[in-house]
Amino acid sequence: MSIYATEPYPDENQVRESILRIFLANPLLKNERLNVEINGYTVILSGLVDSLDKKWLAEDIAADTLGVLRVKNKIDIRRDEDSVYGDFYDNI
C-alpha cells in the first residue's frame, strides 16, 4: 500500500469553488460577504461577518477542504456602535 495520494489534488479554482459552495450551503454564512483567494495550498479569507463565531466557522471550513494546508483569516467583524466589546474585535 502506498502512502502517497493516488488521486491528484484539486487545482486552485476547484478549491476556491468548493469552499464558496460550502459557505453558500451553510445557513450561518450564506448571507455573509466573504472572499476566498488561493495561493498554492494557502487559502486567504477576507470579508465581513457579524460575529467571531462566523469568522472561526469560515476558517474551519476552509481548513477542512481537500487541497488546503494553511488558512490566513483576514475576515473582519462588523461591530454594532453600541457593542460592549469596544475595540476588542479590531485586534483579532
N, C-alpha and C positions, 0 to 999 in steps of 0.2 A: 504494500500500500504506500502510495506517495504522500509526502507531507505538503506537496505543492498543489495549488489550486489547478484543477483541470479546466475550469471554466474561466474565460477571460473576465477581468474586472470591467465593470461598466465604464464608458468614457465620461468625460466631464458633463456633457449635455444630458446623458442618461441619469447621472447622479443628481444634477440640478432638478430635472423634471420629476424624479422620484420624490425628492424632498418637498417640492412645491405641491405635488399631488397629495402627499400625506398632510401637509398644512391645510389644504383646502378641504380635506375629508374630516379634519379634526374640528369639532364644534367650538372649541375654545380659541382656535387660531384662524378659522376660515374667514373671518371678517377683519383680520389684522393686516396691516400693510408691511409685509416682510419681503426682503430681498435676499436672494441666495446667489453668491458668487463662488466659483470653484477655481482653485489654483492647485493643480496636481491632485493630491489626496487631501487637501485642506479645504474646508468649507468656511466661507466668511459670511456670517449672518448680519444683516442690518435692517433697520426699520424702526417701527414704533409700536409698542404694546402698552396695555394699561395695568400690567401687574408684573411683579418679579416672578411669580409662578409661570406666567406665559413665556417670559424670557427663557427660563430654565427648561420649560417644556420644548420649546423650539430647538434649543441646544441638544437636548436628549434625543429628539427625533433625528436631527442631523447626524449626531454621533453614532446612532444605531443603523445608519444607512450603509449598505454594501458599497465599498469603494472609498469610504471616508476613514481617515486615520487621525485627523485633527480638526477641531472646530474653533474658530475665532468668533466669539459672540459680541458683536458691536451693536446689538439691539438696545435702543433707548426705551426708557419707561416714561410714558405720558403721566404727568402729575396733575392732580387737581389743585387749584390755587389754595384750597382750604386743607390740603393734606397735613396731617400731623407729623409726617416724616420729614418735612422741610427739604433740605438738600441731601438727605441720606442717599437717595437713589442716583444722584448725579455721580457718585463715586463707585458705582457697581459696574 
